[in-house]
Amino acid sequence: MPRFLTLIRIDEKNAPAEGPSPELQERMGKLLEEITKAGVMLDTAGLTPTSDGTRVTWEGGRLSVTDGPFTETKEVIGGCSISQCKDKAEAIEWTKRFLSLHEEYWTITAEVRQIAEG
């Protein structure tokens, strides 16, 4: 079965400073338990803010290193998951369920991409 990487993109400037509400965390926990029991979820994680991150760029034959936060970026990767689904449609359905758990004040974009095998 194919594997999929889902990147969760958030707008750090508009995300709640305190992070997900306890109710959202509970809903996420229940869904992640369901996805795991279904044998779909291989790994998942949230990421620390961009203020803790570093970008390493190769451009024009030179490396540059930039410490966060990355103020020029509107959306940043806030989390990711790796799932094993029968097809992309199933991966998208699980992603839609995850996004729908969030309160309406969140702005989240998920990018679902199949992992190239071999």
N, C-alpha and C positions, 0 to 999 in steps of 0.2 A: 504494500500500500504506500502511496506517496506521502511524503512529509511536507509540512507547510510551516513557514515562519510568518508569524503575525507580529507586526510592529505597531505599537500603540503610540500615536502621536498626540501630544497635548500642547496647549498654549500655556506655558508656565506662568505668564503674566496674569492670566484669568483663572487659573486653577485655585481652589481654596488653599490658603496658606497652611491650614492645619491638615491638609490631605483629605483622603476619603472619609466620609462620615462613618460612625460605627455601624449604622444600618447598611450602608453600601458595602462595607467590609464583610458584614454577615452574609449579604446576598452574594457577593463574589465568592466567599468561601463555600457556600452551598453549590453554586454552579461549578466551581473548580472541582469539588468532590464528585459531582455528577459526571463531568467530562473525564475525570480520572477513572472512575468506575466503568465508564463506557469504553475504556481502553484507547482513548483518543489523545489525551494530554501526555506529552513526553516530558515537558519542562515549561516552567513559567516563572517570570520574575518582574518585579518593578525595579526601576532604576533611580539612583540618587539624582538630585537636581543638577542642572548643567553647571552650577557654581562649583561643583565637585569634580567636573569633567575636564578633560584635556583633549584637544584635537591635534592630530599629527597629519600634516598635509605634504604631499609630494607634488610639486608644480615647477615646471621649467628646469628640471634637473636639481632642484633644491628641496630640502626638508625644512618645514617650519613647525613649531610647536606653540599652540595657543591654549592658555588656561581659560576655563570658563569663569563666569557665565558668558554665554554667547548672545549678546544683546541684539545682534543683527538678525537673529533667527526668531521667527514667530512660533513655529511649531517645532517641538523637540520630541525625541523618542522617550517616552515615560515608562515603557515596559515592553515586554516581548513574550512570546510563547512559541513553542515548537509542538505541533500536533501531527498525528498520523491519521489521516482520514481516507475514506474510499475515493474521494475526488475533491476538486476545488469547491464545488457547491456545498458540500458538507462542511468544509473549513469555514466558508463564508457564513453559513447558518450559525455555527457555534460563535463566531465573532459577532454577529448581529445580536445574539442573545446576551453576550458579555456587555456590549455597548449599551444595550437597552436597560441594563441594571442601574445605570448612572442617573443621578438627578438631572433635571433639565438645564441647570446652570452650567454643567460641564460642556466643553467643546472638545470632542475627541474624534480623531480620524484613525482608522485602522487600515494598514496595508497588509494584504494577504498575498504571499508569494510562495510558489512551490519551490522546494529545495532541489536543486539539480543533483541527481544521483549519478555516480560513476564517473 
